[in-house]
Amino acid sequence: MHWIKVQDVGDERGAGEAVTVFRVAEAEIGQDLSRQLQSLLQVCFPGYPDRSYFKLPPHFRYVAMRSGVVAGQMGVELRVIRVADSVVRTFGVVDLCVGESERSRGLASMLLAEVTEFARACGMAFVILFADDDRLYARNGWARVRNRCSWVKIDNHTTLGLARQVDPGVMMVKAVGNRAWPVGDVDLLGHLF
Ligand SMILES: CC(C)(COP(=O)(O)OP(=O)(O)OC[C@H]1O[C@@H](n2cnc3c(N)ncnc32)[C@H](O)[C@@H]1OP(=O)(O)O)[C@@H](O)C(=O)NCCC(=O)NCCS
């Protein structure tokens, strides 16, 4: 497996091993890591399906490990979307979660900082996500937007149809270039993650 180590985080508790953050391509995730990710996702999101992704696998993930155990994870979609007439390159944050014993120490914020930096390096215009609770994201530079969106409805590996021009009420964006978030209807060109 080809892991890219992106960060070593000192252990501020002064005991045990530090957290190491890796970026890994989804296609290269093996069974053992996949099982660990699935159990973390199922603990963090009640009702999560019996697999390591909700609708479709993300393109890559950030995985935070402590002593060989997954402490947190964040999926990332590389998603080109259309807003009105403009085509916009984005990264989309999916299923960010941190194990209960690891929370409130800035781990999720650090993963968000990593994806922001990587998005900038890759020439993305925005990092987008969908969240009811905006506390973590507002603190880390995301803003709520109310554009109407269209997306492909997928449930349990089945395409159900299209949602058209609906404000999902949960979209947030962070600019990583110098472009302002455009006005107009959003075509997500895929599922809502
Ligand atoms: C949300 C979550 C990833 C935060 O991880 P973390 O490493 O504790 O995050 P940070 O330490 O960087 O920031 C913590 C802050 O996030 C905010 N926060 C807590 N739960 C949150 C949630 N479910 N959604 C958004 N923000 C949240 C709080 O403001 C919190 O501050 P506090 O510790 O003073 O209460 C973690 O609580 C979690 O996995 N929750 C369950 C899964 C989930 O709801 N994920 C978000 C999906 S959109």
The ligand as a Gaussian input file, in Angstrom:
#p B3LYP/6-31G(d) Opt

LIG

0 1
 C      -17.115000      16.033000      14.815000
 C      -15.811000      15.340000      15.192000
 C      -15.181000      14.766000      13.936000
 C      -14.856000      16.358000      15.823000
 O      -13.590000      15.736000      16.048000
 P      -12.519000      16.383000      17.056000
 O      -11.183000      15.796000      16.778000
 O      -13.041000      16.303000      18.420000
 O      -12.551000      17.911000      16.549000
 P      -11.711000      19.160000      17.091000
 O      -11.036000      18.790000      18.357000
 O      -10.880000      19.671000      15.972000
 O      -12.878000      20.220000      17.349000
 C      -13.834000      19.931000      18.343000
 C      -15.042000      20.826000      18.155000
 O      -15.868000      20.346000      17.087000
 C      -17.228000      20.740000      17.345000
 N      -18.083000      19.577000      17.202000
 C      -18.322000      18.566000      18.079000
 N      -19.149000      17.642000      17.537000
 C      -19.439000      18.098000      16.301000
 C      -20.249000      17.594000      15.234000
 N      -20.922000      16.424000      15.333000
 N      -20.334000      18.314000      14.085000
 C      -19.670000      19.485000      13.955000
 N      -18.887000      20.013000      14.935000
 C      -18.774000      19.319000      16.080000
 C      -17.270000      21.308000      18.745000
 O      -17.282000      22.709000      18.618000
 C      -15.969000      20.814000      19.329000
 O      -15.484000      21.697000      20.314000
 P      -15.348000      21.152000      21.838000
 O      -14.345000      20.038000      21.791000
 O      -14.887000      22.351000      22.563000
 O      -16.719000      20.647000      22.205000
 C      -16.057000      14.204000      16.230000
 O      -16.766000      14.752000      17.323000
 C      -16.868000      13.044000      15.666000
 O      -16.310000      12.140000      15.040000
 N      -18.199000      13.050000      15.866000
 C      -19.063000      11.980000      15.365000
 C      -19.131000      11.986000      13.859000
 C      -19.632000      13.301000      13.277000
 O      -20.635000      13.835000      13.698000
 N      -18.885000      13.819000      12.273000
 C      -19.216000      15.070000      11.606000
 C      -20.037000      14.781000      10.414000
 S      -20.474000      16.242000       9.538000

